[in-house]
Amino acid sequence: MSPEQAAEFFQRWQTADPHPTTELNYASPFELLVAVILSAQATDKSVNKATAQLFPIANTPATMLALGETGLREYIKTIGLYNAKAKNIIATCQILIDQHHSQVPDQRAALEALPGVGRKTANVILNTAFQQPTMAVDTHIFRLGNRTGLAPGKNVLAVEQGLLKLIPAEYLQDAHHWLILHGRYVCTARKPKCPSCLVADLCEYKEKTPA
């Protein structure tokens, strides 16, 4: 896809949704970090339901650490992989307290050193909490990068790098959210809603669904 086509893609999304954001509920970088760790292989809706009970009780590294793994599990047991996630979150809280003055770091290397935080999670935190122009590639964005022709790639890193090169700078801060929302609600995996798609005429997908 040409840079001109890509610019038109994102210009349309900006017009339709000028201020996109995550669907995870949070009120601080720490709450966002916990929510994103919990969201792995889980829906945002299920995470929000759990954190609505958890965050009023524990929303800092110290108060979360005080719960311990056993206490935390009680709040997140409706979420998949909750045992591993509880272990990672408690270990992360200890590191934040010991090494970062209880603050979530705004550097990639420091974020990726936290248990349960990989490149995608780090990108979400950097983009959403710290307004850095990163691209967190999840299954939706990986699908869109390949399906639309925006940034074909065999793995998530290739798609991430392709998108970072192609997307005009003025759209990069919000591009992550536009792509996720588009993949979640319009360009779905099994049956994309091509007739209602804002960018169908620009998309290179050859098997568009009929009206």
N, C-alpha and C positions, 0 to 999 in steps of 0.2 A: 504494500500500500504506500502511496506517495505521501510526503509530508503535508501536501495541500489537502489531501483527503482526510488525513488524520486530524488536521486542524479543524476541518469542517465537522468531523465526528464530535470533537469535544466542545466546539462552539455551540452546537445544538444542545448537548447535555447541559452546558452552563446556562443557556437560556431557559431550559425547562426546569432546572434545579440549581439555582445559583449558589446555594450553601449546603452541599451534601455533607453528611457525617455518618459515623458509625451508628448502628442500631443497638449497640451495647450501651447500657445505662452506666454512667460513671460520673464522679464529681471531682476526681483528682487523678494525676498520673498513676498513683499507686492503685487506685480502684480500677483504672483501665488495664493496668498490667495484670491484675488478678483476673479480671473478666476475660481478657484475651487468652490467658493460660487455660482458663476453664472452657473456653469456646472451642478448643481443639476437638474435632469429631463430635461436636454438639451444636445445637441451634442457639442463636442469640436469644431467642425467646426463653429457652430452658435456662440459660445462664442468667438472664435478667430476673427470672422468677426466684432463682436461688439467691442471687446477690441482694435482692430486695429485703431478704431476711438477714443476710450475713452482714452487709455493710453498716447497718445501724448499730451492730454489736462490735464489729471489728473492721476498721477502714484505714488502719495505719500498720506499718510493719510490727510495731510493739504489741498492739492489741490483737493482731492476727496471730503473732507468735505465742501470745498468752493462751490462745485457744488450744494450741497443740494440734497434732494430726488428728487425734481422736475427736476433739471438739469441732474442728473444721469439717471433718467428714460428715457430721450430722447435718450441716448446712448444705452440703454439695452432693449428697448421696443420690440425688435424682439425676445427676449428670454422669454421662459415660466416663469411664476411666477415673472415677473420683478418688480411688485410693492413691494412684500415682500422682494425680494432680494435687491432692492434699500434701503429700510428701514433698513435692517440688515447691509448692507455695510456702510451706513452713521453712524449708531450707533457703528459699529466696529471701524471706523476711530476715532471717539471721544474717545473711550476707549484706543486705541493705543496711541493717543496723551497724554491723561491724566495719563495713568498708565504704559506705556511701552516706553516712550521717542520716540514715533513714529516708533518704531521697532516692527516687528512681533516676538512674543516670541517663543522660541524653547523648551518650556515645554508643555506637553499635557494638564495639568490642566488649564493653562493660555489660551491656544488655545481654548479649549472647553468652556471657559467662554465667548468667543466672540459670539455675535449674528450671527446666521446662520452657526455656526461651530459645527458640531457633531464629533463623534469619527472617522468616515471615512475621513472627511475633515482634521481633525487634523493629522491623519496618513499620508495623502498625503503630507501635509506641512512638517512634521517631516522627512519623507523619501526623498522627492524630493528637498526641499530647504535646509535641514540641514543634509542630508546624514545619518539619523538614520535608523537602520534596522527594520522598522515597516511594517505592512501589512494592507493596506487599502482595505477592502472587499466591492466591489460594486456588482452589479447584475451579471457581467461577472465572477468575481472571486468566488462568491457564487455558481454559476452554475458549474464552473470548479471543485471547491473543492468537490462537490457532484458527478458530472458526471464521473470524471476521477478516483475517489477513493483516490485522494490526501489527502483530509481532509473533510470527510462527516460531516455534521452538520445541525441541524434544524434551526439555525439562523446565522446571520453574525458573531456574536461574537464567536460562537463555531467553525465556519470555520476559522476565524482569528487565534484563539488559536491553532487549529489543524495544520495549516500551519506553524505557528511560531515554533512549536515543531518538525515538520517533515523536513522542508527545511534546508539543511546544511548551516552552518554559512557563507561559502564563496559565497553563491548565494543569501543570504537573502536581501542584499541591492538592488539588481535589480529584485528580484522575482516578486514584485508587478507589474512592468511594463511588464515583459514577460507574466504574466498571463492575464493582461488586454488586451494586443495586441492580444494574442492568442484567447481570448474569443470574441474579437471584429471582428476579421477577419477570423479565422479558426474554432474554436469550437463555432459556432454561435448557438443561441437558437433554431431556428426552424429546421435548416438543417445543422448540422456540416459537415465540409469538411474533413471527415475522410481520404479519399484516399491521400490527400496532407498534412496530419498532420505529423509533425516530431516525435511525440511520440505515434502514434496510437497503436504500438505493446505493449506499456507499460500501456496504458489507460485501465481501467476496465469497460468502457462503453459497455454494451452488445448489444446495437442497432446501431452499427456503420453503417454509410451510405456506400453503395457500390460505386465502381469506375464508 
